[in-house]
Amino acid sequence: MVPHLTTSLTGPLQDLERVVLDRRPQIERWFRARFAEHEVPFYSSVDLRNSGFKLAPVDTNLFPGGFNNLNPDFLPLCVHAAMSAIQKLCPDAQRFVLVPENHTRNLFYLQNVATLKRILESAGLAVRIGSLLPDLAGPTTVETAGGERLLLEPLRRHGNRVGLEGFDPCAVIVNNDLSGGVPAILRGLEQTVVPPLIAGWSTRRKSQHFAAYERVAEDFAELVGIDPWFVNPAFSQCRGVDFAQKAGEDYLAATVEQVLAEVREKYAEHGITEPPFVIVKADAGTYGMGIMTAKSVDDVRNLNRKARNKMAVIKEGQTVSEVIVQEGVYTFEDVDGAVAEPVIYMIDQFVVGGFYRVHNARGKDENLNSPGMEFRPLAFETDCQSPDCAGQPGDPPNRFYTYGVVARLANLAAALEIEEMVARAEEPEALAESA
């Protein structure tokens, strides 16, 4: 059920796993209290990197598009978690409209939509697909990678509500990351919309997320008595960058050196001999676009034209002007000899499964979210939160519980991040009302 992994189990990470397992009651009480205080995203996925001396999130997606890659045996976990999330949203909910991405030629993504629809239907909802495709004249059937048939219907607006022909939904679930902006048809609705539109990549920034995560990691580290760096990647934001025109190059180089220096200091403190590196990536967006590895300032100063063009534009032709320079976390895990990293999926506050992103043409210090990657479903123990402590003497610690803990830290950070974004968005209204 679980792919065989060759993982470095020496050094501080093994200690971290044991610390986390030993403090499970305190950790679960801590999470319960935090999740009671903050409204977590409807769903999310977290990319983790396990370096053997550090386990940290490197990206958190609030519009996850890989439900088709989860182990189907764990569909009941998804359904139960969805029931919890729906109960919070609208206890008497009956009908949901699911709004997907427009790239209907990606059959694997369509399989994700079909899987998500099945989860919601199993939770007791009537679910139909409301498409934003501008040229969709009427109901259209498409086929997924798994051979399922999926009916796409044009989303229509009537006043402050959206729906489909003969279908007035209680709520709208968005599975479109809104990289190109928030469509007018979704603005100002009286229906509940999840995730909130402000969480789309047209407004969200990775640097904001990791600033919130830094606070969460520090609180967690104090709880369990560890250096927060073991679960938190260093980072810095860099604005005013234009890769095509080489604008902001000095600022970017200085930022890269600043983060590298911070990582070098931590490596020296903990006796780590690997060369430090950073990942430079667009501060907004996903799909593995606008990402590069740098081990020195020369790596960002000496980009050729092809590399600059690759960094300059991301999904939907959006120009990159802001980047996050993030500490690179090695991955010392592999599946069948190929470099691998775990991706953890959550609905509401619950871990519902995950998979390994695997790439046999990439190295342990490179981005694996790129063409040529494969996915291997990951079967977690029970609900990914209860550690399996009944193993035989000499068995390694249950890594899956620790994965789930770190992913939930990122989920909590996303809740704080959204709260702060909503508060900032409401400030002008509050000022106008006070005037």
C-alpha positions in Angstrom: 0.0 0.0 0.0 2.8 2.4 0.9 5.7 2.9 -1.6 9.0 1.7 -0.2 11.1 4.7 0.7 14.9 5.0 1.2 15.1 7.8 3.7 17.9 9.2 5.8 16.9 8.4 9.4 20.0 9.8 11.1 20.4 13.1 12.8 17.9 15.6 14.2 14.9 14.6 12.1 14.7 11.2 13.8 14.8 13.0 17.1 12.1 15.4 15.9 9.9 12.4 15.1 10.3 10.9 18.5 9.7 14.2 20.2 6.5 14.7 18.2 5.3 11.1 18.9 6.1 11.4 22.6 4.1 14.7 22.9 1.1 13.6 20.9 -1.5 14.4 23.7 -0.1 17.9 24.1 0.0 18.4 20.4 -3.5 17.3 19.8 -4.8 19.5 22.6 -2.9 22.4 21.1 -4.4 21.8 17.7 -7.9 21.5 19.1 -7.6 24.8 20.8 -6.1 26.6 17.8 -8.7 25.1 15.3 -11.5 26.2 17.7 -10.1 29.8 17.5 -9.6 30.0 13.7 -11.6 29.0 10.7 -9.4 26.7 8.6 -9.8 26.5 4.8 -12.4 24.3 3.3 -9.6 22.2 1.8 -5.9 22.5 1.2 -2.8 20.6 0.2 0.7 21.0 1.5 4.0 20.1 -0.2 6.5 18.9 2.3 10.3 18.3 2.0 12.1 15.8 4.3 15.8 16.4 4.3 16.7 13.9 7.0 17.6 16.8 9.3 14.5 19.0 8.6 10.9 18.5 7.8 9.1 21.6 6.5 6.3 22.8 4.2 7.5 24.5 1.0 4.1 25.4 -0.5 0.4 25.4 0.6 -2.3 25.3 -2.0 -5.9 26.4 -1.0 -7.4 25.2 -4.3 -6.0 21.6 -4.4 -6.3 19.9 -7.8 -5.0 16.3 -7.1 -7.8 14.5 -5.3 -7.6 11.9 -8.0 -4.1 11.0 -6.8 -5.2 10.0 -3.3 -5.6 6.3 -2.4 -9.2 5.4 -3.1 -9.3 3.3 0.0 -9.3 6.5 2.0 -12.4 8.0 0.4 -14.4 7.5 3.6 -12.0 9.8 5.4 -12.5 12.5 2.8 -16.3 12.1 3.1 -16.3 12.4 6.9 -14.1 15.4 6.8 -16.3 17.0 4.1 -19.3 16.4 6.3 -17.6 18.3 9.1 -16.6 21.2 6.8 -20.1 21.4 5.3 -21.7 21.4 8.8 -19.7 24.5 9.6 -20.6 26.2 6.4 -24.3 25.5 6.1 -25.9 22.8 8.4 -28.9 22.4 6.1 -26.9 22.5 2.8 -28.4 20.4 0.0 -27.0 21.7 -3.3 -23.4 22.8 -4.1 -22.1 24.1 -7.4 -18.4 23.2 -8.0 -16.5 25.8 -10.1 -13.4 24.2 -11.7 -10.4 25.5 -13.7 -10.9 26.2 -17.4 -8.2 23.9 -18.7 -10.5 21.1 -19.8 -7.8 19.4 -21.9 -6.0 18.3 -18.8 -7.8 15.0 -18.4 -6.1 14.2 -15.0 -7.4 17.5 -13.6 -10.9 16.6 -14.8 -10.4 13.3 -12.9 -9.7 15.4 -9.8 -13.0 17.3 -10.4 -14.9 14.0 -10.7 -13.3 12.7 -7.5 -14.1 15.9 -5.6 -17.7 15.7 -6.9 -17.9 12.2 -5.7 -16.7 13.1 -2.2 -19.2 15.9 -1.9 -22.1 13.7 -3.2 -21.1 11.0 -0.7 -21.4 13.6 2.0 -25.1 14.0 1.1 -25.0 16.9 -1.4 -26.4 17.3 -4.9 -23.4 18.6 -6.8 -23.2 20.0 -10.4 -20.2 21.5 -12.2 -20.5 25.2 -13.1 -18.0 26.2 -15.7 -16.5 29.6 -16.3 -15.5 28.7 -19.9 -16.5 31.8 -22.0 -17.4 29.7 -25.1 -19.5 27.1 -23.3 -22.9 27.6 -24.9 -24.7 24.8 -23.1 -24.2 21.6 -21.1 -21.2 19.7 -22.4 -20.0 16.3 -21.5 -16.2 15.7 -21.2 -14.3 12.5 -20.4 -11.7 12.3 -17.6 -8.4 10.4 -17.6 -10.2 7.6 -15.8 -12.8 7.3 -18.4 -15.6 8.9 -16.4 -18.0 11.3 -18.0 -18.4 14.7 -16.5 -21.1 17.2 -17.3 -20.0 20.9 -17.5 -22.7 23.5 -17.4 -22.4 27.3 -18.0 -22.5 29.2 -14.7 -25.2 31.8 -14.7 -25.8 34.8 -12.5 -29.2 36.1 -11.3 -29.0 39.1 -9.0 -26.6 38.2 -6.2 -26.8 34.5 -6.8 -25.2 32.1 -9.2 -26.5 28.7 -10.4 -27.2 26.5 -13.3 -30.3 25.8 -15.4 -32.9 24.6 -12.9 -30.3 24.4 -10.1 -30.1 27.0 -7.3 -27.1 26.0 -5.0 -26.8 26.7 -1.3 -23.0 27.4 -1.7 -20.2 27.6 -4.3 -17.1 25.6 -4.0 -14.2 27.0 -6.1 -11.5 24.6 -7.4 -10.0 27.4 -9.6 -7.0 29.2 -8.1 -8.1 32.5 -9.7 -4.6 33.3 -11.0 -6.1 35.6 -13.6 -8.2 37.5 -11.2 -11.7 37.1 -9.7 -14.4 36.8 -12.4 -17.1 39.3 -12.0 -19.7 36.6 -11.9 -18.4 35.4 -8.5 -18.1 38.8 -6.9 -20.6 40.0 -4.2 -22.6 36.8 -4.0 -25.1 36.3 -1.1 -24.3 32.6 -1.3 -21.4 31.2 0.7 -18.2 30.9 -1.4 -15.4 28.6 -0.3 -12.5 29.1 -0.3 -13.0 32.8 0.0 -12.2 34.6 -3.2 -9.5 36.7 -1.5 -7.5 33.4 -1.2 -7.0 33.2 -4.9 -3.5 33.9 -6.4 -4.6 37.3 -7.8 -4.4 38.6 -4.2 -2.7 35.9 -2.2 1.1 35.9 -1.7 3.3 33.0 -0.6 5.4 35.4 1.5 2.3 36.3 3.6 1.5 32.6 4.1 5.1 31.8 5.3 5.1 34.9 7.6 2.0 33.5 9.3 3.5 30.0 9.3 6.6 31.4 11.0 4.5 32.5 14.0 2.7 29.1 14.1 6.0 27.2 13.9 7.5 29.3 16.8 4.4 28.5 19.0 4.6 24.8 18.1 8.3 24.7 18.7 7.9 26.2 22.1 5.2 23.6 22.9 7.4 20.6 22.0 10.8 22.1 22.9 12.6 22.2 19.6 14.3 24.8 17.4 11.5 26.1 15.1 14.0 26.0 12.2 13.5 22.3 12.0 10.0 22.8 10.7 10.3 26.3 9.2 12.1 27.3 6.0 13.8 30.7 6.1 12.5 33.1 3.4 12.4 36.7 2.2 10.3 38.6 -0.3 11.7 40.5 -3.2 9.6 43.0 -5.2 10.2 45.1 -8.3 11.7 42.2 -10.3 11.6 42.0 -14.1 13.5 38.9 -15.3 13.0 39.8 -19.0 14.5 43.3 -18.5 17.0 42.3 -15.7 15.3 44.9 -13.5 15.8 44.4 -9.7 18.7 42.0 -10.3 20.9 43.6 -7.6 18.1 43.5 -5.1 17.3 39.9 -5.9 21.0 38.9 -5.6 21.2 40.6 -2.2 18.1 38.8 -1.0 19.5 35.5 -2.2 22.7 36.1 -0.3 20.8 37.2 2.8 18.8 33.9 2.9 21.8 31.8 2.1 23.7 33.4 4.9 20.9 32.7 7.4 20.8 29.1 6.3 24.6 28.8 6.5 24.5 29.9 10.1 21.9 27.3 10.9 23.8 24.6 9.1 26.9 25.5 11.1 24.9 25.5 14.4 23.5 22.0 13.8 26.6 20.5 12.2 25.1 20.0 8.7 27.6 19.7 5.9 25.4 19.8 2.9 25.8 23.0 0.8 22.8 25.4 1.4 20.6 26.5 -1.4 17.5 28.6 -2.0 14.5 28.4 -4.2 13.5 31.5 -6.1 9.8 31.4 -7.1 6.9 33.7 -8.0 5.3 35.0 -4.9 1.9 34.1 -6.4 0.8 31.1 -8.5 1.2 27.4 -8.7 1.7 24.6 -11.2 5.4 24.7 -10.7 5.9 27.7 -12.9 8.4 30.5 -12.2 10.7 28.4 -10.0 14.5 28.1 -9.9 17.3 26.8 -7.6 20.2 29.0 -6.6 23.3 28.1 -4.6 25.0 31.5 -5.0 24.2 35.0 -6.2 25.9 34.0 -9.5 23.0 31.7 -10.2 20.5 34.6 -10.4 22.9 37.0 -12.1 23.9 34.7 -14.9 20.6 33.5 -16.2 20.4 33.0 -19.9 17.5 34.2 -22.0 15.6 30.9 -21.8 15.9 30.8 -18.1 14.8 34.5 -17.8 11.8 33.9 -20.0 10.8 30.9 -17.9 10.9 32.9 -14.7 9.2 36.0 -16.2 5.7 34.6 -16.8 3.5 32.1 -14.9 0.1 30.6 -15.3 -2.4 32.5 -17.5 0.4 34.7 -18.8 0.8 36.6 -15.5 4.0 38.6 -15.4 6.3 38.0 -12.4 7.2 41.1 -10.5 7.4 39.7 -6.9 9.3 36.6 -5.8 9.9 34.8 -2.6 13.4 33.6 -1.9 12.9 30.5 0.2 15.4 28.3 2.0 15.8 25.1 -0.1 15.0 22.0 1.8 16.6 18.8 0.4 14.5 15.8 -0.1 16.3 12.6 0.8 13.4 10.4 0.1 13.0 8.3 -3.0 10.5 5.9 -4.5 12.0 3.2 -6.7 15.2 5.2 -7.1 13.5 8.4 -8.1 13.5 11.6 -5.9 10.2 12.0 -4.0 8.4 14.4 -1.8 5.1 14.0 0.2 2.0 16.1 -0.6 -0.5 16.0 2.2 -4.3 16.7 1.6 -6.7 18.1 4.1 -10.4 18.8 4.2 -11.3 21.2 7.1 -8.9 20.5 9.9 -8.4 16.8 9.0 -5.7 15.1 7.1 -7.4 12.8 4.6 -4.5 11.3 2.7 -1.7 12.3 0.3 0.7 11.1 -2.3 4.3 11.2 -3.2 5.3 13.5 -6.1 8.1 11.5 -7.8 10.5 12.7 -10.5 13.3 10.5 -11.9 15.0 13.3 -13.8 15.3 15.8 -10.9 17.8 16.0 -8.0 17.3 16.2 -4.3 17.7 20.0 -4.4 15.3 20.7 -7.3 11.7 21.5 -7.8 9.8 18.3 -8.5 6.5 20.0 -9.6 7.5 19.9 -13.3 6.8 18.0 -16.5 7.8 14.4 -16.1 6.6 14.0 -12.5 4.5 11.1 -11.3 2.2 10.5 -8.4 2.2 7.5 -6.0 -0.8 7.3 -3.7 0.2 7.3 0.0 -1.8 5.1 2.4 -1.7 6.7 5.8 -2.3 4.9 9.1 -6.0 5.4 10.1 -6.7 9.1 10.0 -3.1 10.3 9.6 -3.3 11.8 13.1 -3.1 8.7 15.4 0.5 7.3 15.4 1.0 3.6 15.1 2.9 2.9 18.2 2.4 -0.9 18.2 5.2 -1.7 15.8 7.9 -4.2 16.5 11.1 -3.3 18.4 13.5 -1.6 16.1 10.8 -0.3 13.7 11.4 3.3 12.6 9.1 6.0 14.0 5.8 6.6 12.3 6.7 9.3 9.8 3.2 9.7 8.7 2.0 11.2 11.9 4.8 13.8 11.8 3.9 14.6 8.2 0.3 15.2 9.3 1.4 17.4 12.2 3.6 19.7 10.0 0.8 19.8 7.3 -1.7 20.9 9.9 0.7 23.6 11.0 0.6 25.0 7.5 -3.2 24.6 7.5 -3.4 26.7 10.6 -1.1 29.3 9.1 -3.4 29.5 6.1 -6.3 30.2 8.4 -4.3 33.1 10.0 -3.3 34.3 6.6 -6.9 34.5 5.3 -8.0 36.3 8.5 -5.3 38.9 8.0 -6.2 39.3 4.3 -9.9 39.8 5.1 -9.0 42.3 7.8 -6.8 44.3 5.3 -9.5 44.2 2.7 -12.1 45.6 5.1 -9.9 48.5 6.3 -10.9 50.9 3.5 -14.6 50.2 4.2 -14.2 50.7 7.9 -12.4 54.0 7.3 -15.1 55.1 4.9 -17.9 54.3 7.4 -16.0 56.1 10.2 -15.7 59.2 8.0 
